[in-house]
């Protein structure tokens, strides 16, 4: 089902530059400006041998579709438009080359996600759900399901950064064997208190709620859907949510920050650093005709951002 966006008479959203995607619920489920420069990295998919792809786990089928997903945003942390294009669709983005970049960064981001790109780094998922039923709905669980470990994509890495109701915020560790909604922490550490052990999300008839999932994914590329379990008129239902083109797709950053490195084993850090790219384009400090200028740098220069 393709979702049509419409005005939302609720509190403003918490993320900057959240890209709105067409969202869906599937009944047949398978399994302010950022000063950081724009960086684009390209590679071929030659590093995919023995990468540990898994079968689909945490399998769940949908049993209801009473909640209306009116808007679905899927970005990297803090609304950053950072993504990895698999090499097979690299040729669809000729604008990513050295020289003047005349496009709007949100347009290629939206299109890339629709064509199979992976969010790069820790993901944020921002959804608005509406109860159009006559009875209240009480959400009792939000979790990632139909999860699958996949090869980290090579291809094109684009680091575009950002330009320029009642809300419920959940933390979710997508590296976990069974990612579930957790109580967010203020320290930046991985949350470990399940949110729904002592909380629910109540959605009265005719009202809307925003659910912001602040995710962590540090170790491996994954695809997944979200499952919302809720009670309506005394019966329990589970509804699956994801982009209309397929599952959510996320791959870890190969340059984890200090806080993220503290949560990783050294072998994980070494493996991520070893996932190299062939060519690097980054945003120059100089503009060309008022547009972004992309310049070529060596792969060694880019690697320094990982190894210091």
PyMOL commands that set and color helices and strands:
alter all, ss='L'
color gray80, all
select helices_A, chain A and resi 77-79+87-92+105-114+195-197+258-262+266-274+299-307
alter helices_A, ss='H'
color red, helices_A
select strands_A, chain A and resi 20-21+23-25+39-42+67-76+82-85+99-101+118-120+123-131+137-150+156-159+166-173+201-203+208-216+221-232+235-243+248-251+279-283+292-297
alter strands_A, ss='S'
color yellow, strands_A
deselect
rebuild
show_as cartoon
